[in-house]
Amino acid sequence: MEKPLQILFVGPDPALSDEAQQALSGLSGWRLHPHFARTYAQGLDIARDRQPNLICLQTDGKDDEWRAFASEVRTSLPETVLAVLYDPAQFNPEQAQSGIIDMLRTNIQDFLRRPLSSTELRQLLDRAFLVRAQKRSRPGTVVSLISNKGGVGKSTLSVNLAVELATRNPGKVLLIDASLQLGICSLMLDLQAESTILDAVRAKERLDESLLRRLCLAHHTGLHVLAAPADAVQAAEVDEASFARILNLARRVFDYVVVDTFPMLDSLVITTLDVSDLVFVLMQGTVPNVVGASRFLPVLDGLGVPRERQRMVLNQNHPNFSGRLSANDIANRLGRPIDYEIPYTKGVLVSLNTGSPYVLRSMRMFGFGHRLVKMADDAEDVRGKGVGAEVLNR
């Protein structure tokens, strides 16, 4: 099961939302996430934030604003399919042909009659996303690390995984520190955060691929880092819409986007999960942590994160102690296998003080280094197979 197809409906008619929802409800086999805008300006804002795969634009072809809207979509979102919603009764038969030609010249790629029907909408989706799927360039693969509890080593694993991927793919990996209030990824890499995600938020109206690269910190491994804000006050400026815009733009710039999240299921984490191709769910081998994980996993299922995109990671980031739960104990409690068990390694803790990720000098055949290699292999395998890369939701 793939990520939802993002569809934006733009039009002033108040009945359009209910009409679209009814048509969408009849489309079995597709996972669809609709958005609605009443004005062109609102539509452009949502389009820049959510990077929809399809925009359905209500127009009679008589005003000039739709042309400006279509032109902006063509410039900002070249991969987005733009379709016109039209009422046949509003088109003069003598002018319909010239009007359609005019629309085709203005980046309109398809047409839907109103009232919307499930049959015609399905046909459009088939034309746009089944026939053309193999011809499209794939967006970057998003790998997120999440937990419902802090202190489980999520940032440590995020940094080491991103570094491992970057050594294999120099210049093509971005680490986003989305643990906004407590972000420490730049410190773990011994980088001075001269710019942060807050700069990207404040420049969102002019944010493009070139500016995003300039705002990233460069690590000697070839990794790029978008650092967390300096403090909690600055973090409050990072809203869901701005973060979605940054994340979707990052997928166009980098082959891999690794996201270190805050240990709370807030709107930013949900936004991240919505576009994640691979989700590593971290936990420790203690009873409170495992109980928390057992309550957290059904929430992920409820949010529509397919289990085939989830990986259970048991991070044993403390020395062995009496009564520590084993991977089998935890798997039995969760009813899910543990995909990766990260062993306690003293050198990992030392590396936090030196700013040199442990994976750079770890043994590759066993222990911590071996597990990180396998996690990176997993991410590359997901990208190689195209899992989550296409917009197909069959």
N, C-alpha and C positions, 0 to 999 in steps of 0.2 A: 504494500500500500504506500503510495507516494504522498508528497506534500499537497495541500489543497491548492486548487487552481483559484487564483485571485481574480475576481471580476468586479469592475467598477461600472455602475450605471449612473449616467449624468443626464439630468433633465428636470425641468421645473414642474412637471405634472405630478401632483401629490399622489396620484394613483399608481405611479410607476413602480414604487417600492413593493406594494402588495402584488401587483401584476407580475413583477420579476420573481418574487419569492414563490408564487404559485407555480410559475413555469419551472423554476429550479427544483422544486419539490418533486417534480415528475421525472427527474433525470437520475435514474438508478445507475450505479457503476462509476459515477464521477464524484470526486470530493471537491466541493466548491465552497469558496468563502466570498460572499458578496459584500460590496461597499456601495454606498449611495451618496450622491451629491446633488443638490438642487440648482447650483450655479456653476458656470464654467470656472470661476476662480476657486471655488471650493473643490471642484473636481481636480484641478491642477495640483492643489495642495495634497489631496489624498493620493493622487497618482505619483507624486514625487516621494511621498512617504512610503507607500505600500508597493510600488512598482508592480502594478497589476499585469497579469498576462493578457487580459482582454478588457477593453473599454467599450461599452455600449452607449452611444451618444444620441440623445433625442434631439432631432432638429428637423425643420421643414425645408432647410436649405436656403431660406430667404434672408437670414441675417448674416453679418460678417464675422460675428464673434466665434462661431464654430470653426471658421477657417483658421483663426489665430490659435484656437485650442488645438486643432489637429496639427498645426505647424509646430507648436510647442511640444506636443507628444512625440512627433516624429524626431525632433531634436534631442529631447531628454530621455526618451524611452524607445529606442529604435527597434527593440524586440517585441514591443507590445502591439497586439492586434487591435485595430480600431474599426468598430462597426457602427453603422448608423441605424437608429431606431426610427422608423418612419410610419406615418399613417397614410395609406394609399389614398384616402379621401382628400388629403391636403395637397396632393400632387396633381397638377394639371397635366392630362395625358399628352398634350402637345409639347409641354416643357419637361416632362419626366426624363426623357432620354438625355437631353443636354444637361439637366441637373445631376443625373447619375454620373455622367462623364466628368463633370466639374468636381464631384466628390472624389472620384477615383484619382483625379489629378492632385488631390489634397490629402493624400495618405489614408483615405477611407478604403478599407480592404474587404469589407463585407457589409451586408444589409440584412436587417430583421424587420419584418412587418409587425405592427401593433394591431390588435393586442398580442402580446407575446405568447407563443405556444411552446410547450416542451419539445415537440417534434422539430420545429425549425431551429430552436436553440441547440438541440443535440446535433443537428446537421452542421450548424456553424462550428461547434466545438470539434466535430470530426474533421471538418475541412481545415481548421486552423491548427489543431494540435495533434492529430494523428498523421495526416499526410505530410506535414511540414516538420515533424519532430526530428527526423534524422538529419535535417539540413541545418539545424540550429547549433550555434556555439553554446556550450554548456556554461552555466554560471559556476562560480566557485563553490566548493564543497564546504559546508558549515559543520564544524565539530564543536559541540558544546559540552561543558563539564558542569554538572549540577549536583546539588545536595540540599536537603532540608535542614542541615545542621552545619554550623561552622566548625573549624578546627579539624576537619577530616583530611586535610592535605590537598584540597581541590586546586588552589593556586599553584602549589608546588608541581602537581601533575600537569596542570595546564601549561606552565612555562616549559617543563621538560619535554612534553609532547610536541609543543610548537617548535622548540629548538630541534628536536629530532626530525620533524617534517621539513624544517628549513634547511638543514644540512643536506637533505635529499633534493630539495627544490628551492635553491637559493633565489631570493627575491620574489618568490611566489606565495609566501605564507605570511598572513597577518594574525597577530595575537591581539584581541580586543579585551582589555581589562574592564569588564562590565560589573565588577564588584565595586560599585561606584563610591560607596562611603568608606570602604576599607581596602581599596585596591593597592596591591604591593608588587605587582608583576614587574614593573620597571626596576624596583629595588632588587628583586631577585636576579635581574640581568645586569645589575650595576650600571643602569642608564639614568641620566639626569632628565627628568620629565619637563623639557622646555615647552612642550605643547601637550595637550590632553584632549580627551573626547569632548570636553567642554568647548574647546576652540572650534571643533567641527560643528557642534550644536549652534554656536553663535554665528557661524558662517554658513548655515544650512541653505540659505537662499542662493548662494553662489558656490556651494560645495560641488565639486566635480572630481573626476579621477585624479587629475594633476594635483589639486589642492589636498585631497585626502592623503596622497603619498607624502606631500610636504609636511603634513601634520603628524606623520608617523615617526617614531624613533627607530633608528637603524642599529641593529646588532651585528657584530662581526660575523655571525654565522649566516647572514643573509636574511634573518628574520626581521619583519617590521612589527612595531608595537604601537597600538593606540592606547595610551596610558589612561588610567582613571583620574578623575578630578583630584585636586589637592586636598579638599576637605568636604565634609558633609554638606556645608552650605552651598558650595559650588555644585555638588552632586544633585541638589534639588532642582537645578535648571535643566537637567537631562530628562526630557519627557519621552513618553512612549513613541509618539509620532517622529520625533527627531532621531531617536535611536533606530527606529525601523528604516528611516531614510539612509542613515549611515551604514547599517548592516547590509541593506540591499545594494548600495553602491559598492561596498567592499567586495561583494560577490562578483561584481563585474571587473574588479581590478586584480584580485588575487585568486589563485587556484584553490587555496585552502584558507579558511577563516576559522581560527580557534577562539572560542569565547569562554572566558572565565567569568562565571556568574556569581551574583550575591546569593547567600544561603536563605533565600526567601522567594516564595512563588508569587512575585509581583508581576505587574504588566510588562516590564522589560524582559523578564525571564520567559513569560508566555510568548512574547514577540520573538524571542530567540528560538524557542522550541518550534514555533510555527514554520521556520525556514531551515531548521537543523536537519542535516542528512544523517548524522550520527550523534547520539546522546550518551555520554558516559555518566552513569548515576553512581556517585561515590558514597561509601559508608565505612564505618569502623567496626571492629569486632567486639562491641559492647552491647549489652541488652538494650539500654535506652536508645542507642543509635539504630539498632536493628528493628526495634518496635516502631521507631519513627519512619524508617524506610518502608516497613510493611504498610503504613498508612499513606505514605507518599506515592508509592507505585500505582495504586488505583486512581489517584488524582491524575497522573500522567496518562493513564488509559482513558480517563474521562475527557482529557483535553485533546484526545485524538492523536497522541504520539504513538505510532505503530510499534509493537514490541520488536519487530525485526530491526528497528532503528535504535533500540535501547541496548545498552551494555551495562551489566552489573559489575562494579569495581569494588573489591574489598581492599582497602588500604590499611595495612597493618603498620601504622606510622608510630607505634610505641614498642619498646622492647617487650619480649614475651613476659606474660605474667600469669599467675595462677587463675584459672577460670576463664581465660580468654576464649571466645567462641571461635570455632574452626569454620572454614568455608562450607563444609558439609552441614554443620549446625545451622548456619545462616541460610543456606539454600533451602533446607527443609522448612525453616520458619517462613521464608518468603514464598515458597512454592515456585522459585525461579532459580536456575543455575547461576553460579558466580562465573562470569566470563574471565575476569582478571583478578588475581590475588597478588597485591604488591607487597613484598616482604619488607620488614623493618630493615633499614640500612642506615647506620650511623653517619656515613659519608653524605647522605642527603641532607641531614640536619646541619652538618658543617658547611655545606655548599650555600645554605641560606645566608650565612655570614660573609661569605666570600664573593657572592654575586656571580658565581660561575656554575651554571646548571650541571648537576651531577651526571646527567646522561652523556655529557661530552667526554667524560673520562671513565665511565662505567664499563664493566665487562658486558659484552653483547650476548654471550651464550647462556648466562644464568642470572638470577637475582633481579634487582631493580632494572638494570639496563635491558635485560632480555624482555621483561614485561612491557617496557616502554617501546621497544622495537616492535613488538607484536601489536600494540595499540596503534602505532603509526602505520604498520602494515594493514591493519583493519581499515584505517581511514583511506589509504591509497587504494585498497581493494574496492571500497565503496565507490570511490571516484572512477576507478577503472571499469567497473560494471555499469556505471551510469546510474546507480541507485540514487534517487532523489534529484538527479541532475535534470531530467526532463520534467515537463509539466504534466505528463500523462498521469492520470489518477484512476487507472483501470484496475 
